[in-house]
Amino acid sequence: MNDFRAAGHAAVDQLADYLGGLADGPVWQAMDPAARERLLGLALPEQGKGLTELVREIGSDVLPYPMGNGHPRFFGWVNAAPAPAGVLATLAAAAMNPSSAGGDHADVHLERTVVRWIAELVGFPHPPGAGLLTSGASMATIVALGTARNRAARLLGVDVREEGLSALPPLIGYVSAETHSCVRKAAELLGLGSRNLRAVRTDAAGHLDPAALREQVRADRAAGLHPFLAVASAGTVNTGAVDDLAAIADVCAEERLWLHVDGAYGAFGVLDPAVAHRYRGLDRADSLALDPHKWLRVPVDCGCVLVRDPVELRGAFSLVPSYLRDENAGGLGWFSEYGIEQTRPFRSLKVWATLAASGREGIARDVAHCTAMARRLGELVNAEPDLELVAPVETSITAFRYAPAGVPAEVLDQVNRALPVAVQERGRAFVTGTVLGGHEALRACLINPAVTEKDLAVLVEEVRASGADLLAPLNA
Ligand SMILES: *Cc1c(COP(=O)(O)O)cnc(C)c1O
C-alpha cells in the first residue's frame, strides 16, 4: 500500500491544482491533434506501470483536455462543475467497491437515506422504498415509465411482465414538443411505440397546455383508445420552463393518468423561494425523475427516480432468484428489485458528501444564485440592441439569439446556427444552441454557483463579437 499512499498524495495534489486552476485557462479548446491521436492509438500495454507513473500520465495526457464544464463560463447543455466533496467521496466509494444491490452494508443504508434527502429537498412524499439512484434521468425515466406501463396493463387485466405487450392494446401517452428525448427513448424501449406518444399543444413559452391535454385524452378515450400517461416538465432543457404541474395533476387525477414529471434539470429550482411557486403540484406526481449530477453537482453519474407508490415500483421489477434471497433487508428487499441494474455502484456516498458539505441552506443559496444570474443575463441581453431573449427566464436557463435589426430571418438562422461553435472556439465562454419555435437560438444554462456578473458580461461580449464576425461576409 506504500505505492498507493505516495501516488494517492500526488494525485490529490494534482487534482487540487487542476480544479483550482480551471478558471484561469480557456473554457474549452479543441484537442491538439497529436494528443488526440495519442489517446486513440494507445496500444494495450504488455507490462504494467507503477501508480506514480499512471498519475503522471493522467496529468500529462488527460487533465489538459477537459470538456469545459468545470469552468465558471461553461454555459453549455446541462453539465455541472463537480462538487469537490463529491470528488473525494468517489475515491472512498471505489475503495470500498460494494455492489449496492442490497445487503447489510453502509452503502445500502446510505442510499436509502440520500434518496429520502433528495425527496425532502424537493418536497416529494417518500414512503420507504419509493425510489432509488440511477445512472441518470434517462434510466430514471425508463424505470418510471416501465412502472406506469405495468400499472396500466394491470388495470386492463394484463400481466405485461408475463404476457408481454402483444396481450395489450396500444397505451397512449401525452408529452409536449419540449419533452426531453429520453421520454421517447424510454417509450420505444418499453415497446409502447413513439407514435403512441401524443404531443400536446404548448403555449408560446413552451408550457404544456392542460386544457388541450384534457381535450385530447377525452377524444382518444371516445375513440376507444387507452390513455395512461402524461409527462410534464419541471424545467425544460431548452428554456427551463416549468409546466403548470398542479393543473396537469388535476387532469391526470380526473382522467386516471399516471403523471410523470421530468425534473432532471430543473426540480431543484424549487429550493429558490423566488421561483418555488412555479413548482406547485410537483408533489402530486406518480413519478419524478431527477439528476443530482446536474444542479446539485454530484459527480457523474447520478440520477434518481422517486415514485409515489413503492409497491408499484417493486412490482414492476422484482425478481428474486433463490441465490439472492435476503432475509436481512428490513422488508424492503434489494435495490435490484426496484430497477434494472443488478450490480450497482456506490453512488450514494458522493450524494451524501455533496449534500453534507453544503447543507440544505448552502444548496438553496447556490440554486438561488444561479436563477438570479440567469435573470441578470436576461437583462444584459435585453440591454443589447443586437440580442433578443426568445423565452422568459423561469429558472436558470436563458434562451436568446443574435438578431441585429434589418437582417432577413434565414440569415439570422444561419448565423445563430453557427454561433455556438464560433463562441466555443474562441475559448472565453461556452454556450450551446437549440431550435425554438422553428428558429435557431442559443441557450445558456447556469448551474455553476461560481458564476459572476463579469462572466455573464464576457458571454454577451463573445456572442456579439462572434455574431458580427459571422454576419459580416453574409451581408457583403
Ligand atoms: C439531462 C436531462 C435528461 C436526461 O438525463 P440524463 O441524466 O442525461 O440521462 C432528461 N430530461 C431533462 C430535462 C434533462 O435536462
The ligand as a MOL file (V3000), in Angstrom:
LIG
                    3D

  0  0  0     0  0            999 V3000
M  V30 BEGIN CTAB
M  V30 COUNTS 15 15 0 0 0
M  V30 BEGIN ATOM
M  V30 1 C -30.4390 15.7920 -18.7870 0
M  V30 2 C -31.8820 15.6610 -18.9400 0
M  V30 3 C -32.4650 14.4110 -19.1490 0
M  V30 4 C -31.6630 13.1490 -19.3560 0
M  V30 5 O -30.9030 12.8650 -18.2220 0
M  V30 6 P -29.5310 12.0460 -18.2600 0
M  V30 7 O -29.0200 12.1900 -16.8730 0
M  V30 8 O -28.6780 12.7500 -19.2760 0
M  V30 9 O -29.8350 10.6610 -18.6370 0
M  V30 10 C -33.8420 14.3550 -19.2030 0
M  V30 11 N -34.6000 15.4630 -19.0740 0
M  V30 12 C -34.0650 16.6850 -18.8880 0
M  V30 13 C -34.9670 17.8760 -18.7410 0
M  V30 14 C -32.6850 16.8270 -18.8060 0
M  V30 15 O -32.1580 18.0430 -18.6030 0
M  V30 END ATOM
M  V30 BEGIN BOND
M  V30 1 1 1 2
M  V30 2 1 2 3
M  V30 3 2 2 14
M  V30 4 1 3 4
M  V30 5 2 3 10
M  V30 6 1 4 5
M  V30 7 1 5 6
M  V30 8 2 6 7
M  V30 9 1 6 8
M  V30 10 1 6 9
M  V30 11 1 10 11
M  V30 12 2 11 12
M  V30 13 1 12 13
M  V30 14 1 12 14
M  V30 15 1 14 15
M  V30 END BOND
M  V30 END CTAB
M  END
